[in-house]
Amino acid sequence: MLHKPLLSSPKFDLTIKRLCYQLIENHNNFSNTVIIGLQPRGIYLANRIKEELSKILPKAHIDCGDLDITFFRDDFRRRESPLVPNATNINFIIEGKKVILVDDVLFTGRTIRAGMDAMLAYGRPKKVELLVLVDRRYSREIPIEPDYIGIQVDSIASQNVRVSWKETEGTDKIELITEK
Ligand SMILES: O=c1cc[nH]c(=O)[nH]1
């Protein structure tokens, strides 16, 4: 396997900070906005964004939750083995709020579609935006596009983009992985 580095510290941190300032431009002090990270790996980005926003806006109360999409995937009935859901933690109201959905990698768009379906069980937001760390552009299978993008990557379907986090893998980095 070939691992091509796409982003690592200190640019990784700068990218997250830039995304936070872009969010602040549109959402001020987050009084009408909530952040929802998609399980399993969007939650690390959502938590990092919340942590960074709290440093920039120490007086703001920022709601941030985790959303499981397992049973909203369009292929969940096609599996050989049973799917094991992840946790959903949404301890706030999304009705009438602006929701920022957060995921690490945007590829076909199907995960985000499932996330929007799963989210609607919690209420009807006023507006939904999408923030991703990596946009694998020209790879969409459904018409979903991000509002906030960390980096854009040109890739082919057989490649994989992997985001590693300090919290779980010991280092922050993004790699493009190609099977030899
Ligand atoms: O390349 C991809 C596509 C979706 N999700 C990932 O983590 N990587």
The ligand as a Gaussian input file, in Angstrom:
#p B3LYP/6-31G(d) Opt

LIG

0 1
 O      -11.867000       7.668000       1.311000
 C      -12.742000       7.676000       2.184000
 C      -14.121000       7.727000       1.881000
 C      -15.016000       7.767000       2.894000
 N      -14.582000       7.738000       4.176000
 C      -13.254000       7.698000       4.488000
 O      -12.868000       7.696000       5.668000
 N      -12.359000       7.651000       3.468000

